[in-house]
Amino acid sequence: MSEKMLSSLPVFTEVTDAHEILTWVGNNAAGRITIASLINLIGKGIVAESLSEASGYVQFANGLKIQYGHVDIPLADTKYNFDFPISFLTVSKVCLIVGYTGMSYRKFGSMLNSPSNFAIQCDTANTNNVPWIAIGI
């Protein structure tokens, strides 16, 4: 992240409303900020965490949750449902991002089924180790 970008970032505290943080990220930083930088912006206030290589989450005192993981998609054009490590309060304030790091193009579809569950579909079979991240309250 550039020094100019860092100097323009607001400073959030543990008492900052999670909705305010999500709105700021969506309007100003989407695609330009790393999760590590976002965590530094929020400051202290982690109330729960479960971090592993496979999946995990961090929950802050203000209600913000950052969750991540990897999933396998064995069959093409089939919807697969997955559970978040912990449930969000509502799907209306969750951003789910699905990525792929392979060498060929893949089309993904994703949706939030509920505060505790999401679905991913891919146009290509045997698409393994698909990373996802969800941020919300």
OpenMM code with the backbone's topology and positions (N, CA, C; nanometers):
from openmm import Vec3, app, unit

residues = "MET SER GLU LYS MET LEU SER SER LEU PRO VAL PHE THR GLU VAL THR ASP ALA HIS GLU ILE LEU THR TRP VAL GLY ASN ASN ALA ALA GLY ARG ILE THR ILE ALA SER LEU ILE ASN LEU ILE GLY LYS GLY ILE VAL ALA GLU SER LEU SER GLU ALA SER GLY TYR VAL GLN PHE ALA ASN GLY LEU LYS ILE GLN TYR GLY HIS VAL ASP ILE PRO LEU ALA ASP THR LYS TYR ASN PHE ASP PHE PRO ILE SER PHE LEU THR VAL SER LYS VAL CYS LEU ILE VAL GLY TYR THR GLY MET SER TYR ARG LYS PHE GLY SER MET LEU ASN SER PRO SER ASN PHE ALA ILE GLN CYS ASP THR ALA ASN THR ASN ASN VAL PRO TRP ILE ALA ILE GLY ILE".split()
positions = [
    Vec3(0.0849, -0.1156, 0.0000),
    Vec3(0.0000, 0.0000, 0.0000),
    Vec3(0.0900, 0.1226, 0.0000),
    Vec3(0.0551, 0.2223, -0.0811),
    Vec3(0.1383, 0.3409, -0.0928),
    Vec3(0.1270, 0.4283, 0.0320),
    Vec3(0.2320, 0.5110, 0.0522),
    Vec3(0.2297, 0.6026, 0.1668),
    Vec3(0.1151, 0.7016, 0.1543),
    Vec3(0.0848, 0.7445, 0.0304),
    Vec3(-0.0258, 0.8375, 0.0092),
    Vec3(-0.1570, 0.7738, 0.0536),
    Vec3(-0.1775, 0.6467, 0.0168),
    Vec3(-0.2999, 0.5757, 0.0571),
    Vec3(-0.3065, 0.5646, 0.2090),
    Vec3(-0.1950, 0.5286, 0.2717),
    Vec3(-0.1930, 0.5138, 0.4175),
    Vec3(-0.2245, 0.6444, 0.4878),
    Vec3(-0.1741, 0.7557, 0.4353),
    Vec3(-0.1963, 0.8835, 0.5016),
    Vec3(-0.3417, 0.9292, 0.4906),
    Vec3(-0.4159, 0.8764, 0.3929),
    Vec3(-0.5552, 0.9180, 0.3764),
    Vec3(-0.6529, 0.8259, 0.4480),
    Vec3(-0.6046, 0.7216, 0.5137),
    Vec3(-0.6926, 0.6274, 0.5805),
    Vec3(-0.7390, 0.6815, 0.7150),
    Vec3(-0.8653, 0.6597, 0.7485),
    Vec3(-0.9133, 0.7013, 0.8795),
    Vec3(-0.8606, 0.6077, 0.9868),
    Vec3(-0.8648, 0.6512, 1.1095),
    Vec3(-0.8249, 0.5674, 1.2219),
    Vec3(-0.9512, 0.5228, 1.2927),
    Vec3(-0.9714, 0.3911, 1.3006),
    Vec3(-1.0869, 0.3356, 1.3688),
    Vec3(-1.0432, 0.2848, 1.5057),
    Vec3(-1.1327, 0.2887, 1.5996),
    Vec3(-1.1055, 0.2363, 1.7326),
    Vec3(-1.2016, 0.1233, 1.7613),
    Vec3(-1.1824, 0.0583, 1.8743),
    Vec3(-1.2687, -0.0528, 1.9100),
    Vec3(-1.4136, -0.0105, 1.9334),
    Vec3(-1.4381, 0.1170, 1.9473),
    Vec3(-1.5754, 0.1624, 1.9685),
    Vec3(-1.6405, 0.2112, 1.8390),
    Vec3(-1.5682, 0.2085, 1.7280),
    Vec3(-1.6240, 0.2484, 1.6003),
    Vec3(-1.7284, 0.1461, 1.5575),
    Vec3(-1.8388, 0.1933, 1.5056),
    Vec3(-1.9457, 0.1063, 1.4583),
    Vec3(-1.8973, 0.0235, 1.3388),
    Vec3(-1.9239, -0.1080, 1.3396),
    Vec3(-1.8799, -0.1975, 1.2321),
    Vec3(-1.9398, -0.1558, 1.0981),
    Vec3(-2.0639, -0.1072, 1.0968),
    Vec3(-2.1268, -0.0648, 0.9726),
    Vec3(-2.0495, 0.0510, 0.9108),
    Vec3(-2.0003, 0.1426, 0.9941),
    Vec3(-1.9210, 0.2556, 0.9466),
    Vec3(-1.7926, 0.2068, 0.8790),
    Vec3(-1.7283, 0.1060, 0.9373),
    Vec3(-1.6053, 0.0514, 0.8794),
    Vec3(-1.6351, -0.0133, 0.7448),
    Vec3(-1.7390, -0.0983, 0.7385),
    Vec3(-1.7729, -0.1657, 0.6135),
    Vec3(-1.8084, -0.0644, 0.5050),
    Vec3(-1.8818, 0.0399, 0.5404),
    Vec3(-1.9190, 0.1427, 0.4435),
    Vec3(-1.7945, 0.2127, 0.3915),
    Vec3(-1.7025, 0.2487, 0.4813),
    Vec3(-1.5800, 0.3156, 0.4377),
    Vec3(-1.4986, 0.2261, 0.3447),
    Vec3(-1.4818, 0.0978, 0.3806),
    Vec3(-1.4047, 0.0053, 0.2971),
    Vec3(-1.4706, -0.0070, 0.1603),
    Vec3(-1.6029, -0.0251, 0.1577),
    Vec3(-1.6733, -0.0393, 0.0310),
    Vec3(-1.6611, 0.0828, -0.0577),
    Vec3(-1.6643, 0.2004, 0.0002),
    Vec3(-1.6606, 0.3238, -0.0774),
    Vec3(-1.5206, 0.3701, -0.1137),
    Vec3(-1.4209, 0.3346, -0.0335),
    Vec3(-1.2889, 0.3952, -0.0507),
    Vec3(-1.1738, 0.2983, -0.0737),
    Vec3(-1.1827, 0.1790, -0.0226),
    Vec3(-1.0626, 0.0968, -0.0200),
    Vec3(-1.0764, -0.0371, -0.0902),
    Vec3(-1.1929, -0.0706, -0.1407),
    Vec3(-1.2116, -0.2011, -0.2035),
    Vec3(-1.1090, -0.2202, -0.3147),
    Vec3(-1.0379, -0.3314, -0.3091),
    Vec3(-0.9384, -0.3633, -0.4096),
    Vec3(-0.8029, -0.2981, -0.3877),
    Vec3(-0.7911, -0.2112, -0.2859),
    Vec3(-0.6640, -0.1421, -0.2649),
    Vec3(-0.6087, -0.1608, -0.1257),
    Vec3(-0.6768, -0.2356, -0.0430),
    Vec3(-0.6330, -0.2484, 0.0949),
    Vec3(-0.6206, -0.3967, 0.1304),
    Vec3(-0.5200, -0.4294, 0.2078),
    Vec3(-0.5014, -0.5680, 0.2498),
    Vec3(-0.5763, -0.5930, 0.3803),
    Vec3(-0.6033, -0.7189, 0.4092),
    Vec3(-0.6695, -0.7542, 0.5344),
    Vec3(-0.5832, -0.7105, 0.6531),
    Vec3(-0.4518, -0.7275, 0.6412),
    Vec3(-0.3624, -0.6861, 0.7501),
    Vec3(-0.3750, -0.5361, 0.7763),
    Vec3(-0.3831, -0.4574, 0.6701),
    Vec3(-0.3994, -0.3129, 0.6875),
    Vec3(-0.5338, -0.2797, 0.7499),
    Vec3(-0.6392, -0.3527, 0.7084),
    Vec3(-0.7715, -0.3302, 0.7663),
    Vec3(-0.7709, -0.3598, 0.9153),
    Vec3(-0.7079, -0.4693, 0.9538),
    Vec3(-0.6994, -0.5049, 1.0953),
    Vec3(-0.6240, -0.3968, 1.1723),
    Vec3(-0.5168, -0.3426, 1.1141),
    Vec3(-0.4424, -0.2349, 1.1799),
    Vec3(-0.5283, -0.1100, 1.1953),
    Vec3(-0.6165, -0.0822, 1.0963),
    Vec3(-0.7042, 0.0343, 1.1051),
    Vec3(-0.8017, 0.0213, 1.2212),
    Vec3(-0.8516, -0.0974, 1.2432),
    Vec3(-0.9527, -0.1194, 1.3455),
    Vec3(-0.8936, -0.1016, 1.4843),
    Vec3(-0.7674, -0.1302, 1.4982),
    Vec3(-0.7030, -0.1168, 1.6278),
    Vec3(-0.7297, -0.2380, 1.7145),
    Vec3(-0.7129, -0.2195, 1.8429),
    Vec3(-0.7337, -0.3302, 1.9349),
    Vec3(-0.8823, -0.3581, 1.9494),
    Vec3(-0.9136, -0.4671, 2.0117),
    Vec3(-1.0532, -0.4981, 2.0316),
    Vec3(-1.0922, -0.6353, 1.9825),
    Vec3(-0.9952, -0.7235, 1.9555),
    Vec3(-1.0274, -0.8601, 1.9159),
    Vec3(-1.0839, -0.9314, 2.0375),
    Vec3(-1.2044, -0.9851, 2.0213),
    Vec3(-1.2689, -1.0549, 2.1325),
    Vec3(-1.2715, -1.2054, 2.1119),
    Vec3(-1.2521, -1.2509, 1.9887),
    Vec3(-1.2491, -1.3945, 1.9617),
    Vec3(-1.1706, -1.4179, 1.8335),
    Vec3(-1.1008, -1.5287, 1.8306),
    Vec3(-1.0288, -1.5641, 1.7086),
    Vec3(-1.0052, -1.7138, 1.7049),
    Vec3(-0.9973, -1.7633, 1.5848),
    Vec3(-0.9615, -1.9020, 1.5589),
    Vec3(-0.8913, -1.9015, 1.4246),
    Vec3(-0.7606, -1.9053, 1.4274),
    Vec3(-0.6815, -1.8904, 1.3067),
    Vec3(-0.6089, -2.0204, 1.2735),
    Vec3(-0.6277, -2.0677, 1.1530),
    Vec3(-0.5544, -2.1849, 1.1054),
    Vec3(-0.5281, -2.1657, 0.9571),
    Vec3(-0.4515, -2.2546, 0.8992),
    Vec3(-0.4227, -2.2444, 0.7569),
    Vec3(-0.5465, -2.2745, 0.6729),
    Vec3(-0.6313, -2.3655, 0.7199),
    Vec3(-0.7482, -2.4089, 0.6424),
    Vec3(-0.8612, -2.3066, 0.6441),
    Vec3(-0.8960, -2.2573, 0.7623),
    Vec3(-1.0025, -2.1574, 0.7746),
    Vec3(-0.9920, -2.0921, 0.9112),
    Vec3(-1.0628, -1.9814, 0.9258),
    Vec3(-1.0595, -1.9159, 1.0555),
    Vec3(-1.1384, -1.7881, 1.0567),
    Vec3(-1.1300, -1.7188, 1.1692),
    Vec3(-1.2027, -1.5933, 1.1846),
    Vec3(-1.1377, -1.5087, 1.2919),
    Vec3(-1.1688, -1.3788, 1.2845),
    Vec3(-1.1364, -1.2825, 1.3891),
    Vec3(-1.2644, -1.2035, 1.4131),
    Vec3(-1.3009, -1.1882, 1.5398),
    Vec3(-1.4188, -1.1097, 1.5757),
    Vec3(-1.3743, -0.9954, 1.6660),
    Vec3(-1.4187, -0.8738, 1.6325),
    Vec3(-1.3807, -0.7552, 1.7068),
    Vec3(-1.4922, -0.7137, 1.8027),
    Vec3(-1.4544, -0.6362, 1.9017),
    Vec3(-1.5489, -0.5921, 2.0044),
    Vec3(-1.6647, -0.5124, 1.9458),
    Vec3(-1.6431, -0.4437, 1.8347),
    Vec3(-1.7495, -0.3632, 1.7733),
    Vec3(-1.8441, -0.4453, 1.6865),
    Vec3(-1.8239, -0.5786, 1.6780),
    Vec3(-1.9124, -0.6654, 1.6013),
    Vec3(-1.8590, -0.7077, 1.4660),
    Vec3(-1.7567, -0.6412, 1.4159),
    Vec3(-1.7003, -0.6763, 1.2858),
    Vec3(-1.6369, -0.8148, 1.2918),
    Vec3(-1.6621, -0.8961, 1.1886),
    Vec3(-1.6024, -1.0297, 1.1776),
    Vec3(-1.5335, -1.0420, 1.0428),
    Vec3(-1.4151, -1.1005, 1.0430),
    Vec3(-1.3427, -1.1337, 0.9206),
    Vec3(-1.3223, -1.2848, 0.9235),
    Vec3(-1.3738, -1.3544, 0.8208),
    Vec3(-1.3632, -1.4998, 0.8146),
    Vec3(-1.3015, -1.5394, 0.6805),
    Vec3(-1.2337, -1.6534, 0.6780),
    Vec3(-1.1671, -1.6973, 0.5552),
    Vec3(-1.1615, -1.8493, 0.5507),
    Vec3(-1.1299, -1.8999, 0.4336),
    Vec3(-1.1123, -2.0436, 0.4185),
    Vec3(-1.0863, -2.0818, 0.2738),
    Vec3(-1.0797, -2.2113, 0.2501),
    Vec3(-1.0621, -2.2696, 0.1174),
    Vec3(-1.1631, -2.3818, 0.1019),
    Vec3(-1.2182, -2.3979, -0.0188),
    Vec3(-1.3143, -2.5045, -0.0451),
    Vec3(-1.2787, -2.5746, -0.1755),
    Vec3(-1.3284, -2.6950, -0.1910),
    Vec3(-1.3094, -2.7720, -0.3138),
    Vec3(-1.4419, -2.7817, -0.3874),
    Vec3(-1.4367, -2.7676, -0.5196),
    Vec3(-1.5541, -2.7780, -0.6061),
    Vec3(-1.5320, -2.8982, -0.6985),
    Vec3(-1.5851, -3.0176, -0.6627),
    Vec3(-1.5564, -3.1377, -0.7419),
    Vec3(-1.6255, -3.1443, -0.8783),
    Vec3(-1.7510, -3.0983, -0.8889),
    Vec3(-1.8269, -3.1106, -1.0140),
    Vec3(-1.8579, -2.9733, -1.0719),
    Vec3(-1.8566, -2.9651, -1.2046),
    Vec3(-1.8900, -2.8398, -1.2720),
    Vec3(-2.0390, -2.8115, -1.2617),
    Vec3(-2.0716, -2.6834, -1.2605),
    Vec3(-2.2105, -2.6374, -1.2650),
    Vec3(-2.2993, -2.6999, -1.1581),
    Vec3(-2.2424, -2.7229, -1.0414),
    Vec3(-2.3158, -2.7765, -0.9273),
    Vec3(-2.2948, -2.6835, -0.8096),
    Vec3(-2.4025, -2.6470, -0.7422),
    Vec3(-2.3929, -2.5567, -0.6272),
    Vec3(-2.3513, -2.6366, -0.5042),
    Vec3(-2.2473, -2.5898, -0.4363),
    Vec3(-2.1998, -2.6519, -0.3122),
    Vec3(-2.2186, -2.5535, -0.1977),
    Vec3(-2.2722, -2.6027, -0.0875),
    Vec3(-2.2958, -2.5201, 0.0308),
    Vec3(-2.1852, -2.5424, 0.1334),
    Vec3(-2.1445, -2.4338, 0.1968),
    Vec3(-2.0388, -2.4383, 0.2973),
    Vec3(-2.0810, -2.3545, 0.4174),
    Vec3(-2.0329, -2.3917, 0.5340),
    Vec3(-2.0615, -2.3172, 0.6568),
    Vec3(-1.9472, -2.2230, 0.6898),
    Vec3(-1.9822, -2.1031, 0.7382),
    Vec3(-1.8815, -2.0133, 0.7923),
    Vec3(-1.8314, -2.0716, 0.9240),
    Vec3(-1.7071, -2.0405, 0.9638),
    Vec3(-1.6587, -2.0870, 1.0946),
    Vec3(-1.7489, -2.0413, 1.2100),
    Vec3(-1.7978, -1.9159, 1.2032),
    Vec3(-1.8955, -1.8658, 1.2999),
    Vec3(-2.0023, -1.7898, 1.2215),
    Vec3(-2.1192, -1.7778, 1.2782),
    Vec3(-2.2308, -1.7139, 1.2098),
    Vec3(-2.2210, -1.5613, 1.2160),
    Vec3(-2.2640, -1.4956, 1.1088),
    Vec3(-2.2828, -1.3516, 1.1088),
    Vec3(-2.4202, -1.3216, 1.1673),
    Vec3(-2.4478, -1.1954, 1.1978),
    Vec3(-2.5796, -1.1571, 1.2498),
    Vec3(-2.6848, -1.1556, 1.1398),
    Vec3(-2.6467, -1.1045, 1.0216),
    Vec3(-2.7406, -1.0926, 0.9104),
    Vec3(-2.6635, -1.0962, 0.7795),
    Vec3(-2.7247, -1.1466, 0.6728),
    Vec3(-2.6558, -1.1512, 0.5434),
    Vec3(-2.6541, -1.0149, 0.4748),
    Vec3(-2.7382, -0.9221, 0.5213),
    Vec3(-2.7452, -0.7916, 0.4555),
    Vec3(-2.6214, -0.7055, 0.4792),
    Vec3(-2.5363, -0.7434, 0.5740),
    Vec3(-2.4150, -0.6663, 0.6015),
    Vec3(-2.2908, -0.7538, 0.5955),
    Vec3(-2.2872, -0.8414, 0.4926),
    Vec3(-2.1734, -0.9306, 0.4726),
    Vec3(-2.1254, -0.9173, 0.3290),
    Vec3(-1.9949, -0.9100, 0.3099),
    Vec3(-1.9336, -0.9110, 0.1773),
    Vec3(-1.8574, -1.0421, 0.1637),
    Vec3(-1.8938, -1.1251, 0.0657),
    Vec3(-1.8274, -1.2528, 0.0394),
    Vec3(-1.7488, -1.2401, -0.0897),
    Vec3(-1.6204, -1.2717, -0.0840),
    Vec3(-1.5336, -1.2647, -0.2013),
    Vec3(-1.4751, -1.4042, -0.2245),
    Vec3(-1.4870, -1.4528, -0.3471),
    Vec3(-1.4341, -1.5844, -0.3851),
    Vec3(-1.3252, -1.5607, -0.4887),
    Vec3(-1.2103, -1.6265, -0.4712),
    Vec3(-1.0998, -1.6098, -0.5650),
    Vec3(-1.0542, -1.7413, -0.6227),
    Vec3(-0.9600, -1.7329, -0.7128),
    Vec3(-0.9001, -1.8535, -0.7702),
    Vec3(-0.7585, -1.8198, -0.8123),
    Vec3(-0.6650, -1.9055, -0.7805),
    Vec3(-0.5239, -1.8762, -0.8084),
    Vec3(-0.4642, -1.9686, -0.9134),
    Vec3(-0.5472, -2.0386, -0.9904),
    Vec3(-0.4982, -2.1307, -1.0920),
    Vec3(-0.4492, -2.0588, -1.2161),
    Vec3(-0.4030, -2.1376, -1.3111),
    Vec3(-0.3449, -2.0829, -1.4332),
    Vec3(-0.4477, -2.0637, -1.5458),
    Vec3(-0.5713, -2.1081, -1.5268),
    Vec3(-0.6712, -2.0931, -1.6315),
    Vec3(-0.7939, -2.0193, -1.5781),
    Vec3(-0.8725, -1.9681, -1.6702),
    Vec3(-0.9900, -1.8888, -1.6354),
    Vec3(-1.1004, -1.9773, -1.5791),
    Vec3(-1.1654, -1.9325, -1.4723),
    Vec3(-1.2796, -2.0016, -1.4134),
    Vec3(-1.3901, -1.9000, -1.3873),
    Vec3(-1.5149, -1.9399, -1.4105),
    Vec3(-1.6296, -1.8556, -1.3768),
    Vec3(-1.6911, -1.9098, -1.2486),
    Vec3(-1.7052, -1.8223, -1.1504),
    Vec3(-1.7631, -1.8599, -1.0216),
    Vec3(-1.8921, -1.7836, -0.9986),
    Vec3(-1.9815, -1.8478, -0.9282),
    Vec3(-2.0992, -1.7817, -0.8758),
    Vec3(-2.1003, -1.8072, -0.7264),
    Vec3(-2.1379, -1.7088, -0.6495),
    Vec3(-2.1441, -1.7282, -0.5045),
    Vec3(-2.2652, -1.6547, -0.4507),
    Vec3(-2.3167, -1.7044, -0.3389),
    Vec3(-2.4296, -1.6386, -0.2758),
    Vec3(-2.4316, -1.6699, -0.1275),
    Vec3(-2.4906, -1.5808, -0.0521),
    Vec3(-2.5087, -1.6012, 0.0909),
    Vec3(-2.6449, -1.6664, 0.1114),
    Vec3(-2.6459, -1.7890, 0.1644),
    Vec3(-2.7714, -1.8599, 0.1906),
    Vec3(-2.8352, -1.8137, 0.3208),
    Vec3(-2.7514, -1.7885, 0.4201),
    Vec3(-2.7971, -1.7519, 0.5540),
    Vec3(-2.6789, -1.6873, 0.6261),
    Vec3(-2.6987, -1.6374, 0.7479),
    Vec3(-2.5861, -1.5795, 0.8218),
    Vec3(-2.4757, -1.6814, 0.8540),
    Vec3(-2.5046, -1.8106, 0.8406),
    Vec3(-2.4043, -1.9122, 0.8749),
    Vec3(-2.3625, -1.9985, 0.7567),
    Vec3(-2.4142, -1.9713, 0.6360),
    Vec3(-2.3912, -2.0620, 0.5242),
    Vec3(-2.3839, -1.9846, 0.3925),
    Vec3(-2.2972, -2.0319, 0.3012),
    Vec3(-2.2868, -1.9709, 0.1691),
    Vec3(-2.2720, -2.0803, 0.0636),
    Vec3(-2.2915, -2.0432, -0.0613),
    Vec3(-2.2826, -2.1388, -0.1716),
    Vec3(-2.1861, -2.0875, -0.2773),
    Vec3(-2.1163, -2.1820, -0.3414),
    Vec3(-2.0267, -2.1502, -0.4524),
    Vec3(-2.0539, -2.2500, -0.5644),
    Vec3(-2.0506, -2.1999, -0.6863),
    Vec3(-2.0642, -2.2839, -0.8048),
    Vec3(-1.9556, -2.2426, -0.9027),
    Vec3(-1.8995, -2.3402, -0.9747),
    Vec3(-1.7924, -2.3128, -1.0714),
    Vec3(-1.8255, -2.3828, -1.2027),
    Vec3(-1.7805, -2.3263, -1.3139),
    Vec3(-1.8070, -2.3864, -1.4443),
    Vec3(-1.7107, -2.4997, -1.4794),
    Vec3(-1.6116, -2.5267, -1.3941),
    Vec3(-1.5096, -2.6267, -1.4233),
    Vec3(-1.5003, -2.7273, -1.3094),
    Vec3(-1.4984, -2.8566, -1.3429),
    Vec3(-1.4875, -2.9623, -1.2416),
    Vec3(-1.3486, -2.9646, -1.1793),
    Vec3(-1.3404, -3.0250, -1.0618),
    Vec3(-1.2143, -3.0443, -0.9892),
    Vec3(-1.1381, -2.9137, -0.9673),
    Vec3(-1.2111, -2.8113, -0.9294),
    Vec3(-1.1501, -2.6835, -0.8950),
    Vec3(-1.1274, -2.6858, -0.7440),
    Vec3(-1.0052, -2.7089, -0.7046),
    Vec3(-0.9738, -2.7321, -0.5642),
    Vec3(-0.9038, -2.6133, -0.4998),
    Vec3(-0.9151, -2.6082, -0.3678),
    Vec3(-0.8466, -2.5081, -0.2870),
    Vec3(-0.8858, -2.3653, -0.3264),
    Vec3(-1.0152, -2.3436, -0.3456),
    Vec3(-1.0674, -2.2120, -0.3845),
    Vec3(-1.0750, -2.1231, -0.2599),
    Vec3(-1.0009, -2.0120, -0.2576),
    Vec3(-1.0018, -1.9262, -0.1390),
    Vec3(-1.1255, -1.8369, -0.1353),
    Vec3(-1.1737, -1.8096, -0.0149),
    Vec3(-1.2839, -1.7168, 0.0053),
    Vec3(-1.2559, -1.6355, 0.1316),
    Vec3(-1.3154, -1.5175, 0.1365),
    Vec3(-1.3083, -1.4328, 0.2549),
    Vec3(-1.4426, -1.3616, 0.2696),
    Vec3(-1.4878, -1.3483, 0.3904),
    Vec3(-1.6136, -1.2787, 0.4184),
    Vec3(-1.5887, -1.1777, 0.5296),
    Vec3(-1.6417, -1.0581, 0.5117),
    Vec3(-1.6291, -0.9508, 0.6102),
    Vec3(-1.7699, -0.8999, 0.6388),
    Vec3(-1.8037, -0.8898, 0.7648),
    Vec3(-1.9372, -0.8409, 0.7982),
    Vec3(-1.9592, -0.8342, 0.9477),
    Vec3(-2.0864, -0.8154, 0.9847),
    Vec3(-2.1225, -0.8098, 1.1263),
    Vec3(-2.2301, -0.9132, 1.1579),
] * unit.nanometer
topology = app.Topology()
chain = topology.addChain("A")
for resn in residues:
    res = topology.addResidue(resn, chain)
    for name in ("N", "CA", "C"):
        topology.addAtom(name, app.Element.getBySymbol(name[0]), res)
